Amino acid sequence: MKFFALVLTFLMGVSLTSCIDEGESSTAAGSIVKVVNYMGTVHFEGANGIKYYPTTASLATVESTYKFSTSSNVAYIYFSSAVANTSSTGQTTDSYTVELTYAVSLDSKTEMPSARGASNDSVSTAPIITLTAGGSNNVFMMDKQLVLGATYYTSKLHYFTLVYYPEETTATSSELNLYLRHNSKGDTSKDATSYDYVMSNLAFMPLYYKAFDLSQIIYDFQMNTGKTTFTINVETQESSMGIILDDATTKKYTLTYKEE
């Protein structure tokens, strides 16, 4: 319930819009970003390469008000204003100084069990509906962070875990297999989905978008295979009819990872 209380605090003050385009200034916008924390200095990077530099005061405010941690890997940020930065020669750069009004981590858990059924393995208690709400495949990489948009019935925060079994990877493997586990925490509500929430207001991003750090998983795969370009498979259990896991079917989403 703490998350919903923090979102309610935010909703009382502002409604959200989409992210800004390259080369523009904006009075209000939001974006899914990587969090870059280097020697105590924090900035954010969008999937389009744009960098956002928060003012010290506004960063401190979202840390205090929304309990935002700058040690997060991926976050959703919203800012009330963005001023395009210029280079020493006066040229506009793809970076902005922003006044943050909201920031929330999208990080979720990854596990690498030694075998299925190991103590740190994870199992689903409910299916999801889809990873393709809105007609697009909502699975993408931000460096070594895998981000996905999961639609599922919900009335509170659920647990999501992405599982990788190292035993499945051999020297000849060309595909890295991941398994999305969904724990509904006993939630049986079918009044709304995570997609409904985020479409009503983007402050609900953590209900829909989940980010998973694949750094150690990719390292393990590459150490075993020597490959720098390979397919990543994300396996889900899905049902559009309800919340019963026995009704679910297995679906696989694929994307290509290439070492930069």
C-alpha angles and dihedrals in degrees: 000000000000091000093053090048091054091048091050089053089054096044091056089064110038147001120230134242134185130281123284124255125245114280097015135111119222140196094211134005145132139217145182105244146174112246112231113194111177118175091330096312113116132201135153132233125203126213088254091060096254114141125215121202112195121212112250093243096049093048090052090050096055090044089056102036100039100024089240114178120213088207088073117117099212128016144169112237131188124193134189094214139011126195118197112239122227132213125241088269093053096255118143112248131203091256136091140198106227139192104223119214099168138017131170133174118244094192119135132178131277125196133195105195116189088229140351109287094025117145092262095045117117132215133194123247095188138018126246122231101229148317091223104069113155092028097284135100103254097198119104144145129244100191102298094344116100112209124192137174110223122194113203139141111273148155097177142016114302129198119252124187129180111212129203122185109207090198089070092062119085133172090268097047116127097175129063110212122210129179123210113217121196122197110188093193089229094304109155099171118129097177095105143000131229087252090055090053096049092045089054091052132348091225084085091065094123090061091058111023120058126184125203126194107229096177096113093037093053090045091054092047093048094046089055099041106024089223123141095182120048145136121270116207121198112196119202138180109228140184128167092192103067149301102300113117092206089064093056129109126206119252131181127212119195136198135164122248118203123182109238 
